[in-house]
Amino acid sequence: SLDAFEVLEALLAQADVLTENYRGGTMEKLGYGWDTLHERYPRLIYAATSGFGHTGPYKTRAAYDMVVQGMGGIMSLTGHPGSEPTRVGSSVGDITAGLFTATAVNGALYDREQTGNGIKLDVAMLDCQVAILENAIARYFATGEIPGPIGARHPSITPFAAYRAADGYVIIAVTSDDLFGVVADILGRPEMAVDPRFTTNDLRTQHHEAVKTELEIGLVTNTVEHWLAKLDAARVPCGPLNNVEQVLNEPQVAARNMVVEAPSGTGRQIKMAGNPIKTSAYEDPKTRGKTPELDGDRVEILKELGL
């Protein structure tokens, strides 16, 4: 059988990009670090995605999604005041690192068109978590106060949260005083717009609990569907609080082909999330090709490589 390094060498000779997900220093031990590969394949783009990157005191540590969610601060912002530490519902530690790496690779390919040279990309999962803390960092530096979990609401815009209706929750996102008046009218509570606690966004945010109470007095009198129709007709940004089953049954999700299927190795059709990037260059079919088994394309790849 072929030696794995022999196959790797054949791949490297044709590759535009090498991606790896080892701890810092592992590829160097294998003889395939950036310096070695760049000397041999100067046009190769080397994309390294690891827990902590290739520099710094933690560069040789292992990491998983949960580790960087905790270390990166996002868990400290997730949940409700006084709640136990809460992991974000999806693996944002893994997903964001992949997205940032893909973005970086695209940039590196364009850079190579200009310079003719490949570059090294060093993406750390922890760095990506810091990058998505967004306004929490700004709030900390502006006030010196450590942000904590605040539930579903926005830290500086009100109303901008999920509010209880008769049969579920309505998400309402109001970004202007005029729009708040529109919501008050829709709920049949115009007095809210002139309540001295609610006349500006800053005041509403200071009194966010009172805003929630007053909004829900109106909202609980009817259904989510009723209020969404009213709010949407008035061009108020709004939506339902869906569970996974409800998401998968949303007509907009179906229209965007965001649930697709493909045959597994056993022949069973497997449903999965579709591609969120829609492009004029790709048909985006509802049914995809067969899901490959582990090492299932080995023969075809080796044939292409002449091995």
Buried (B, 14 or more C-beta within 10 A) or exposed (E): EEEEEEBBEBBBEEBEBBBBBBBBEBBBEEEBBBEEBBEEBEEBBBBBBBBBBBEEEBBBBEBEBBBBBBBBBBBBBBBEEEEEEBBBEEBBBBEBBBBBBBEBBEEBBEBBEEEEEBBBBBBBBBBBBBEBBEEBEEBBEEEEEEBBBBEEBBBEBBBBBBBBBEEBBBBBBBBEBEBBBBBBBBBEBEEBBEBEEBBEBEBBBBBBEBBBEBBBEBBEEBBBBBBBEBBEEEEBEBBBBBEEEEBBEBEEBEEBBBBBBBBEEEEEEEEEEBEEEEEEEEEBEEEBEEBEEEEEEEEEEEEEBEE
